[in-house]
Amino acid sequence: MDYKALTKEFNTPFYLYDFDKIRSNFKALKEAFRARKSQIFYAVKANSNLSLLSMLASLDSGFDCVSIGEVKRALKAGAKPYKVIFSGVAKNETELKEALKLGILYINLESFEEMKSLEKIAKKLHIKARISVRLNPNVDAKTHPYISTGLKENKFGVRLDEAKKIYLYAAKSEFLEPVGVHFHIGSQITDLKPIFEAATLTAKLVRELNAAKIELKFFDVGGGLGVVYQNESEPDLNAYAQGILASLSGLDLTICLEPGRFLVAKCGELVTSVLYEKMNGDKRFVIVDAAMNDLMRPSLYKAYHAIEMPYNSGEMSLCDVVGGICESSDFFAQNRALPKAKNGDILIIKDAGAYGFSMSSNYNTRPRACELALEKGQIRQIRKRESFRQLIENEVGFLK
Ligand SMILES: Cc1ncc(COP(=O)(O)O)c(C=O)c1O
């Protein structure tokens, strides 16, 4: 890749995504589940660029959304409503109403209260709401605590006994139709056993519901498949599929997968330029033009991202790679061995395709980066850099 030419044309920082690689990840995952009916619902939150969603829609992907904004994004990108599901612990009345009107496949419920609220809305609209219930199976996903979601101390989902209550109520309701069951125990999972444990518990619930004459169609196993950022062991796709299929023996359900990170993390990089190099005593800092507002993961989770400087081959020494934001948590790497840097050097932060741009912000009144896609050897811009005007356009009521 000619990063110098890209930098000249688009300036830095920018995100660069490899759409062909995303496509091949999608196909590999689909292929791993070929033995059963399955549907991938890409987790939009991982990277919600419309061009990316539209490319996935062309592969027949569905979309897992956690706000009505994401639902509308997916539809705008060409998704069919029956390929969209709506999850999340805090869907409000307006969102539920809109989702029902849009006719999406199902809504993943996260509490009895939410079910009652949805039933009321469905009754008003004279629509029968298709629902699924998100279980909290209380299994430890063995991942970073901030992205672990399947333990009883986490806010997500409901306990098995509560889920049963929801299904029994919903099955009798004129305005609710239970069609699925859901779990998502966390993200960046590299040990698959907790996923299989959750699948087994969930399948047990399905069998109990069947015995009570409640027949579901969709078995939604969430996302969570981890990737290698540093030295993690890479989960095996076939083992993943086989483990889930094994838990479902005797049940005829469509398996719904909600991968985010697995599809896009390794297919994106954040390209930034060195502004300065600075020594504070014997501590070396490489200061770049991207910052934590562009990529939060290192600040938020102390996440590791590999860093490359493709045009530098100088002597290596330890340094911190930092941005210009007024927070000491604004770093991309700490004590990392990198070559000596100077103004204008290009630095690439790898594996930033998931939870990169989508978590970015305008903190410190910084415009969000532009985004580029590489597809069949061609580069195209899929999002422009924000302008100062766009940053302030919604601010009203001040004295000029
Ligand atoms: C309900 C749900 N599904 C899917 C995902 C995607 O997870 P991942 O990117 O780890 O595959 C998330 C992410 O947190 C989620 O909350």
The ligand as a MOL file (V3000), in Angstrom:
LIG
                    3D

  0  0  0     0  0            999 V3000
M  V30 BEGIN CTAB
M  V30 COUNTS 16 16 0 0 0
M  V30 BEGIN ATOM
M  V30 1 C -25.8620 -7.9580 21.6670 0
M  V30 2 C -24.5450 -7.9360 20.9920 0
M  V30 3 N -24.3560 -8.7110 19.9180 0
M  V30 4 C -23.1730 -8.7320 19.2620 0
M  V30 5 C -22.1220 -7.9560 19.6710 0
M  V30 6 C -20.8470 -8.0150 18.8940 0
M  V30 7 O -19.8010 -8.4840 19.6330 0
M  V30 8 P -18.3960 -8.7810 18.9500 0
M  V30 9 O -17.9550 -7.5490 18.2770 0
M  V30 10 O -17.5280 -9.1690 20.0760 0
M  V30 11 O -18.6140 -9.8990 17.9910 0
M  V30 12 C -22.2580 -7.1420 20.7960 0
M  V30 13 C -21.1240 -6.3480 21.2640 0
M  V30 14 O -20.9540 -5.9810 22.3690 0
M  V30 15 C -23.5140 -7.1280 21.4770 0
M  V30 16 O -23.7030 -6.3650 22.5370 0
M  V30 END ATOM
M  V30 BEGIN BOND
M  V30 1 1 1 2
M  V30 2 1 2 3
M  V30 3 2 2 15
M  V30 4 2 3 4
M  V30 5 1 4 5
M  V30 6 1 5 6
M  V30 7 2 5 12
M  V30 8 1 6 7
M  V30 9 1 7 8
M  V30 10 2 8 9
M  V30 11 1 8 10
M  V30 12 1 8 11
M  V30 13 1 12 13
M  V30 14 1 12 15
M  V30 15 2 13 14
M  V30 16 1 15 16
M  V30 END BOND
M  V30 END CTAB
M  END
